[in-house]
């Protein structure tokens, strides 16, 4: 319980976020979001991607893709935002990733030979939650082991 109080105290007294911190933590989130957008804009994926999708369910690919996105978003919310966002980093990260997943599925409705799929959005959201929670647990273990 003591480590939880310490983490909570650190969040409450966190200094304002510097421009460098914003770039350091939100830069990877923006780059990764751009990669997702680019991948969703391709009408006809390359042969290597198509063969991979035949071997592995596309829902698993969505889960993994958004797992990374959720971890990056959690990291940014926890360390590159204000105190309130840092305290609610998992919820904010998962909600943001889910909304981005929704916009991605809507975007695919306008891409030739692509279609939006509500089950992809479910896989995206679950992946984001798993990624955010995994990163959170890894951070907590790192803090506890350093005490």
KARA-V696235 format. One record per residue. RES is the residue in three letters. PSI is psi in whole degrees, 0 to 359 (NA if undefined). D_LAST is the distance of its C-alpha to the last C-alpha in Angstrom with 2 decimals. Layout:
RES,PSI,D_LAST + RES,PSI,D_LAST
This chain:
UNK,327,12.86 + UNK,320,10.54 + UNK,326,8.45 + UNK,319,12.06 + UNK,323,13.15 + UNK,315,10.62 + UNK,316,11.78 + UNK,318,15.25 + UNK,320,15.22 + UNK,321,14.31 + UNK,315,17.20 + UNK,327,19.59 + UNK,13,19.22 + UNK,137,19.24 + UNK,168,22.00 + UNK,150,25.08 + UNK,129,24.96 + UNK,158,26.60 + UNK,325,29.37 + UNK,319,27.39 + UNK,320,24.57 + UNK,313,27.33 + UNK,317,28.83 + UNK,319,25.64 + UNK,324,24.55 + UNK,340,27.97 + UNK,308,29.96 + UNK,326,28.89 + UNK,315,29.58 + UNK,318,33.03 + UNK,315,33.84 + UNK,320,32.95 + UNK,321,35.00 + UNK,321,37.82 + UNK,320,37.71 + UNK,314,37.97 + UNK,315,40.89 + UNK,314,42.56 + UNK,325,42.30 + UNK,342,43.79 + UNK,348,46.60 + UNK,119,47.94 + UNK,315,51.01 + UNK,101,51.39 + UNK,153,48.24 + UNK,160,48.74 + UNK,319,49.84 + UNK,322,46.50 + UNK,319,44.71 + UNK,317,47.56 + UNK,325,47.46 + UNK,319,43.69 + UNK,333,44.24 + UNK,326,46.99 + UNK,327,44.74 + UNK,138,41.71 + UNK,139,42.06 + UNK,339,41.63 + UNK,324,39.43 + UNK,320,36.88 + UNK,318,37.13 + UNK,317,36.63 + UNK,313,33.59 + UNK,315,31.98 + UNK,313,33.14 + UNK,344,31.71 + UNK,315,28.50 + UNK,316,27.76 + UNK,317,29.11 + UNK,320,26.92 + UNK,315,23.72 + UNK,318,24.90 + UNK,319,25.96 + UNK,313,22.70 + UNK,317,20.83 + UNK,317,23.52 + UNK,322,23.47 + UNK,323,19.74 + UNK,346,19.59 + UNK,27,23.27 + UNK,182,24.70 + UNK,177,24.74 + UNK,317,22.56 + UNK,314,24.78 + UNK,320,24.76 + UNK,320,20.98 + UNK,329,20.73 + UNK,33,23.38 + UNK,319,22.52 + UNK,311,23.31 + UNK,314,26.60 + UNK,317,27.66 + UNK,313,26.94 + UNK,317,28.79 + UNK,316,31.62 + UNK,316,32.04 + UNK,321,32.16 + UNK,318,34.58 + UNK,322,36.80 + UNK,320,36.79 + UNK,320,37.73 + UNK,314,40.54 + UNK,327,41.81 + UNK,318,41.69 + UNK,322,43.81 + UNK,318,46.24 + UNK,319,46.40 + UNK,339,47.38 + UNK,337,50.37 + UNK,2,51.88 + UNK,125,51.25 + UNK,140,54.25 + UNK,12,53.76 + UNK,162,50.42 + UNK,150,49.80 + UNK,146,47.13 + UNK,119,45.82 + UNK,329,44.10 + UNK,332,42.39 + UNK,321,40.83 + UNK,321,39.31 + UNK,314,37.91 + UNK,320,36.40 + UNK,313,35.02 + UNK,317,33.38 + UNK,317,31.92 + UNK,316,30.63 + UNK,318,29.02 + UNK,316,27.33 + UNK,318,26.05 + UNK,315,24.82 + UNK,314,23.06 + UNK,321,21.40 + UNK,314,20.41 + UNK,319,18.78 + UNK,314,16.99 + UNK,320,15.66 + UNK,319,14.62 + UNK,316,12.74 + UNK,318,10.94 + UNK,321,10.08 + UNK,319,8.91 + UNK,316,6.59 + UNK,323,5.38 + UNK,339,5.50 + UNK,352,3.81 + UNK,NA,0.00
